Amino acid sequence: MTNAEAYDRGFAQLSSHTVGPLLVRACAPRLLDVGCGTGVVTAAALALGAEVTAVDADPGMLELIARRHPYARVRQATLPELPFEDEQFDAIAGNFIINHVSDTAGALKELHRVLRPGGAIALTWWKSDEMTATSVFAEAIAAAGVPCELPARPFEDDPGRFTALLAAAGFAHAAVETMRWRHQVDLTSWWTNVVQTAGPRFAVIGRQPPDVVARIKDHYTRLAAPYACEGFPVCAYLAHATR
Ligand SMILES: C[S@@+](CC[C@H](N)C(=O)[O-])C[C@H]1O[C@@H](n2cnc3c(N)ncnc32)[C@H](O)[C@@H]1O
């Protein structure tokens, strides 16, 4: 199983929850799905009749999405730079991408550049202190005594900060909604998919020797057990604005 396939079986099931609200805020004929991953937004936008351009930094994600969605225009691109002319898109949707970009201000400026005047943008990210589906991994790593520095974004738990960043990039009518739900998942599959995705936060697990991985997994099993029936409580922010 490739990292992209593991992402698709694990995280994409979690991130798909926000696709509907995201596209309510930003879906128009020429849509940019930025940080498309394996295509949860692209799939829904194509079904709504949009002409979708899907970009991602990871060739593995792009290979999977291109195979699955031959009617999307798939391009490799890494924010804060995009290989597009000014004002090319009517709408931009970015599901859990902005929290992966270190230069938030630069990325928002670039997204503003490629959006047409009057176009809509919608971006989601996790509220890190209510994100039990992943915090159990961070806690398990710490409990096993493995050093792990998780990158934090300055706006992550501060929506006001993010609306200020959107305004500074030139967007108008910026607002943020909060979404809470429970991620119900088989705990063993969730472990396997998160570890095999080897994303920036938890790739550290796969780099450990087998006995340490087993120790982290034991802690994960203990910490995740209370969520087995009702699921992990999770929380995301959805920011939207117009150009
Ligand atoms: C959490 S995934 C979200 C994928 C998809 N939007 C979804 O909802 O399932 C983040 C995606 O952003 C991509 N990514 C990370 N940093 C990026 C950057 N600077 N520019 C473009 N894509 C990036 C990753 O490769 C990954 O596919």
The ligand as an SDF file (V2000), in Angstrom:
LIG
                    3D

 27 29  0  0  0  0  0  0  0  0999 V2000
   -4.3670   16.7140    4.8930 C   0  0  0  0  0  0  0  0  0  0  0  0
   -4.0970   16.4910    3.1960 S   0  0  0  0  0  0  0  0  0  0  0  0
   -5.6670   17.0570    2.5390 C   0  0  0  0  0  0  0  0  0  0  0  0
   -5.9800   16.4250    1.2080 C   0  0  0  0  0  0  0  0  0  0  0  0
   -7.3760   16.6610    0.6900 C   0  0  0  0  0  0  0  0  0  0  0  0
   -7.6280   18.0570    0.4570 N   0  0  0  0  0  0  0  0  0  0  0  0
   -8.4130   16.0670    1.6050 C   0  0  0  0  0  0  0  0  0  0  0  0
   -9.2460   16.7990    2.1350 O   0  0  0  0  0  0  0  0  0  0  0  0
   -8.3730   14.8430    1.8320 O   0  0  0  0  0  0  0  0  0  0  0  0
   -3.0050   17.7950    2.7680 C   0  0  0  0  0  0  0  0  0  0  0  0
   -2.5580   17.7410    1.3350 C   0  0  0  0  0  0  0  0  0  0  0  0
   -1.8200   18.9220    1.0480 O   0  0  0  0  0  0  0  0  0  0  0  0
   -0.6680   18.5670    0.3180 C   0  0  0  0  0  0  0  0  0  0  0  0
    0.3270   19.6190    0.5800 N   0  0  0  0  0  0  0  0  0  0  0  0
    1.0730   19.7930    1.6990 C   0  0  0  0  0  0  0  0  0  0  0  0
    1.8080   20.9140    1.5910 N   0  0  0  0  0  0  0  0  0  0  0  0
    1.5110   21.4480    0.3850 C   0  0  0  0  0  0  0  0  0  0  0  0
    1.9330   22.6130   -0.3020 C   0  0  0  0  0  0  0  0  0  0  0  0
    2.8110   23.4720    0.2460 N   0  0  0  0  0  0  0  0  0  0  0  0
    1.4140   22.8690   -1.5290 N   0  0  0  0  0  0  0  0  0  0  0  0
    0.5260   22.0140   -2.0960 C   0  0  0  0  0  0  0  0  0  0  0  0
    0.0910   20.9070   -1.4920 N   0  0  0  0  0  0  0  0  0  0  0  0
    0.5730   20.6240   -0.2620 C   0  0  0  0  0  0  0  0  0  0  0  0
   -0.2830   17.1990    0.8070 C   0  0  0  0  0  0  0  0  0  0  0  0
    0.5050   16.5070   -0.1470 O   0  0  0  0  0  0  0  0  0  0  0  0
   -1.6490   16.5670    1.0220 C   0  0  0  0  0  0  0  0  0  0  0  0
   -2.1120   15.9120   -0.1230 O   0  0  0  0  0  0  0  0  0  0  0  0
  1  2  1  0
  2  3  1  0
  2 10  1  0
  3  4  1  0
  4  5  1  0
  5  6  1  0
  5  7  1  0
  7  8  2  0
  7  9  1  0
 10 11  1  0
 11 12  1  0
 11 26  1  0
 12 13  1  0
 13 14  1  0
 13 24  1  0
 14 15  1  0
 14 23  1  0
 15 16  2  0
 16 17  1  0
 17 18  1  0
 17 23  2  0
 18 19  1  0
 18 20  2  0
 20 21  1  0
 21 22  2  0
 22 23  1  0
 24 25  1  0
 24 26  1  0
 26 27  1  0
M  CHG  2   2   1   9  -1
M  END
$$$$
